[in-house]
Amino acid sequence: QVQLVESGGGLEQSGGSLRLSCTASGLTFSTYAMAWFRQAPGKEREFVTAISRNGGNTYYVDSIKGRFAISRDNAKNTVYLQMNSLKPEDTAVYYCAADRSYGTLISTTTRVLYWGQGTQVTVSS
């Protein structure tokens, strides 16, 4: 019933840009904080960034700070991840996540309420 569907992944060169989208259904989107996680080959899933329900607060891990930006459009039930200055180390499956608590998301736990199916991002050298 609840679905988070990611799109926008693909193959990009180092230094390039991609924009990921995650569209939610089956929930009242504006009442949920949202986040992006990623999982590289052979690695555990890790937190990337989160945004509060009205977009007023954001949080980023140091490895992507200044390169990535999270935003949301509640009228479209969509959260975005703009990725600039991409590096090969950014290669991963990127997952959208939703939780009622922004504080829970920025704690970086993977124990969140809802997950998307993921979209592959590959950055070549």
N, C-alpha and C positions, 0 to 999 in steps of 0.2 A: 504494500500500500504506500508506504513512504519510500520515495525514490530520490536519489541524488545522482544526476547524470553528468559526467565530465565530458568535455570536448576541447579540441584545440591543440592537442599534442601532435608531435611529429618529429621530423629530423631537421636539425638546424646546425649551422656552423658555429664554432667558437666566436664570441662577440656579437652574435645575432640575437634576435628577439622572438618570443612567442607569447601569445595571450591565451590562457586557459579560461574556460567557463565551466560553471557548475550550476545547473538548473534543478531546483527542488520542486517536488510535488507531494501531495498527501500530508502536508503539515502547514501550519501558519508561519510562513517564512520569517516575517518581521519579528517574531518572538524568539528566534534562535540566533545565537552567536554561531559564526562559521569559521572554519579553519581549513588550511591545506597541510597535508602531510606528504612525504615521499618515501619511496623504498627503492634503493639501488640494488643491483644484482648482488646476491650474497650478503646483504646487509639487513638489519632490522628496520622496520618502519620508524621514521623520525618526523618530529614536528617541524614545520617551516614557518607558518604565519597564521594569525587569527585576527578577526574583526568582530566588534561588538554588534549588537542587534540593529542599531541605527547608524553604524559606520563611524561613530565618534571616537572610537579607540581602536588602535591597531598595535600588534606586537610582532616582531621579527627576530629570528635567530641571527646571530652575528655573521654567519657564512653567506647570507643573502642580503643583508642590510645594505641599502643604497643601490641595489640592483633590481630587486623585485618589489612590487607594490600590490597589495590586496585592496579590493574595493567591492562594493555591493550595490545592487539596484533592486530595492524591495518591490517595486512595481512590476519587475520582471521575474521575481523569485530567483535571482541569479547572483552568484558571487564570482569574482574574476581574480585571476592572478596574472599580472603583467610581468613578464620575465625579460629583462634586458641584460646585455653584456654576459651572455651565457657562457659557461665554462663546461668542459667535459665532466667535471665533478658534479654537475647538475643532472646528469643522466640518471633517470629513475622513472618509476611509475608514480604519478602524482595522484593523490586521493583527496577528495573533498570530504569534509566531516561537519556534522552539525551537533550542537548541544545547547541545552537551555541556559547553561552557565558559561559566560565568557571566562570567568576565573578558572573553571575546570580546563578549558581549552588552553589557556596560556600557562597552565601548570605543566604542559607538554605531555600529559598522560595520553596513551593510546586508548584508554577506556572511555570512549565517547559514545553518544547515544546512537548516531547514524553515520554510515559510511557510503560513499559512492563506489563505483566499480573500478575506477582508476583509468588514467590515460597515460600512454607512454610518451616520454620526452627523451630524445636522444640527441646529444650534442657531440659533434665530431671535431677532432683536432685539426 
